[in-house]
Amino acid sequence: MGDSVELNRLASAIGLSAAETKKILDRLKEKYNRPESGIRLLELDSSYQLCTKKQYYGNLIILAKQPKKPQITDVVMETLSIIAYKQPVTKAEIEKIRGVSSEHAINKLLEYELIQELGRLNIPGRPILFGTTEKFLRCFGVESTDELPVLDEVQIEDFKAEAEAELDVHVDV
């Protein structure tokens, strides 16, 4: 997977202003968003990247004969969700939400380059703050975390009820 290129760098490479380059990129984005196109132009903050539309990824894997990426377990996905919605967030905050250690899940997410260290919180112990990466945005087909789905109150209550029922089952055993 390639890296995104900053707008100013693209403008410099083609000898145009950033504003002119942005207009060209916007037109390209429209062109690639058409259903018949197999690629899309992602705008990630002030950077751009061409990538394959996610519905064609499986075909490319077969053509390239590359193994699929490791599967993300439920625990890792749960941890990633917390980080995506709560970032910047510390390991302690993640573990408070999950109720269990998140060391392994955080290490896997760092290994997969879906999260990164954003800095340190200015409190005793200076815990690391985690947030998502551009690779996260590409993998989930969004241009910013603002595009992530928002849970409504009914979904939240359903989730709480499901979690409480699961806790009851484990307590009864």
C-alpha positions in Angstrom: 0.0 0.0 0.0 1.4 3.4 -1.0 1.5 6.6 1.0 -0.5 9.7 0.5 1.1 12.8 -1.0 0.6 16.3 0.5 -1.2 18.9 -1.7 1.7 21.3 -1.6 4.1 18.6 -2.8 1.7 17.7 -5.7 1.4 21.3 -6.6 5.2 21.8 -6.7 5.6 18.6 -8.8 3.3 19.9 -11.5 4.3 23.5 -11.2 0.8 24.9 -10.3 -0.5 26.7 -7.2 -2.1 24.7 -4.4 -5.5 26.1 -5.3 -5.2 25.1 -9.0 -4.0 21.7 -8.0 -6.9 21.2 -5.6 -9.4 22.0 -8.4 -7.7 19.4 -10.6 -7.8 16.9 -7.8 -11.5 17.6 -7.1 -12.3 16.9 -10.8 -10.3 13.7 -10.6 -12.1 12.7 -7.5 -15.5 13.2 -9.2 -14.2 11.1 -12.2 -13.0 8.3 -10.1 -16.2 8.2 -7.9 -18.2 7.0 -10.9 -19.4 3.4 -10.6 -17.4 2.3 -13.7 -14.1 3.3 -12.1 -12.1 0.8 -10.1 -10.1 3.3 -8.2 -10.8 6.3 -6.0 -9.0 9.4 -4.9 -8.9 9.7 -1.1 -8.4 13.1 0.5 -6.8 12.6 3.9 -6.4 15.9 5.7 -4.3 17.9 3.2 -2.9 14.8 1.4 -4.2 12.7 -1.4 -3.9 9.0 -2.4 -5.1 6.9 -5.2 -6.4 3.5 -4.1 -8.5 0.6 -5.2 -12.2 0.7 -4.4 -12.8 -1.8 -1.6 -15.2 -3.9 -3.6 -12.3 -4.8 -6.0 -9.7 -5.6 -3.3 -10.3 -9.3 -3.4 -9.8 -9.4 -7.2 -6.5 -7.6 -6.8 -5.3 -10.0 -4.1 -6.0 -12.9 -6.5 -4.2 -11.1 -9.3 -1.2 -10.1 -7.2 -1.1 -13.5 -5.4 -0.6 -11.8 -2.1 -2.0 -13.3 1.1 -4.8 -11.4 2.7 -4.1 -9.2 5.7 -4.4 -10.8 9.1 -7.9 -11.1 10.5 -8.8 -8.6 13.2 -10.3 -10.4 16.2 -13.4 -9.1 18.0 -11.2 -7.9 20.9 -8.9 -6.0 18.6 -11.8 -4.5 16.7 -13.5 -3.4 20.0 -10.3 -1.7 21.0 -9.9 0.0 17.6 -13.5 1.2 17.8 -12.8 2.8 21.2 -9.7 4.5 19.9 -11.5 5.7 16.8 -14.4 7.3 18.6 -12.6 8.5 21.8 -9.2 9.6 20.4 -6.9 10.9 21.7 -7.2 8.2 24.4 -4.9 6.5 26.9 -4.5 2.8 27.5 -6.0 3.3 31.0 -9.1 4.9 29.5 -9.5 2.1 27.0 -9.2 -0.5 29.7 -11.7 1.3 31.9 -14.2 1.1 29.0 -13.4 -2.5 28.2 -13.0 -3.7 31.8 -9.9 -5.8 30.9 -6.3 -5.4 29.8 -5.9 -4.1 26.3 -2.1 -4.5 26.0 -2.3 -7.2 23.3 -5.0 -5.5 21.3 -3.1 -2.2 21.3 0.1 -3.9 20.3 -1.6 -5.6 17.4 -3.2 -2.3 16.2 0.2 -0.7 16.4 1.7 -3.6 14.4 -1.0 -3.3 11.8 -0.4 0.5 11.7 -4.1 1.2 12.3 -3.2 3.3 15.4 -0.3 5.5 16.4 1.1 7.2 19.4 -0.1 10.9 19.3 1.9 12.1 22.2 1.7 11.9 26.0 -0.9 13.2 28.5 0.4 15.9 30.8 -0.4 14.1 34.1 1.7 12.0 36.4 3.1 9.0 34.6 2.7 10.8 31.3 0.6 8.0 29.6 0.7 7.6 25.9 -2.2 9.0 23.8 -3.4 6.8 21.0 -5.3 7.8 17.8 -6.0 6.3 14.4 -3.7 6.6 11.3 -4.2 7.4 7.6 -4.0 3.6 7.0 -7.1 3.2 9.3 -8.9 5.8 7.2 -7.9 4.0 3.9 -8.9 0.5 5.3 -12.3 1.7 6.4 -12.9 3.8 3.3 -13.4 7.1 5.0 -11.6 10.4 4.6 -11.9 11.4 8.3 -13.2 10.0 11.6 -16.1 12.4 11.3 -17.5 10.0 8.6 -17.7 7.1 11.1 -21.3 6.0 11.8 -22.9 7.6 14.8 -24.8 5.2 17.2 -28.2 6.3 18.2 -29.7 5.9 21.7 -31.6 2.7 20.7 -28.4 1.1 19.5 -26.6 2.1 22.7 -29.3 0.7 24.9 -29.4 -2.5 22.9 -25.7 -2.9 23.3 -25.9 -2.2 27.0 -28.6 -4.8 27.4 -26.6 -7.4 25.4 -23.5 -6.7 27.5 -25.5 -7.1 30.8 -27.1 -10.3 29.5 -23.6 -11.6 28.7 -22.4 -10.7 32.1 -25.3 -12.5 33.7 -24.5 -15.7 31.7 -20.8 -15.6 32.9 -21.8 -15.0 36.5 -24.3 -17.9 36.5 -21.6 -20.4 35.3 
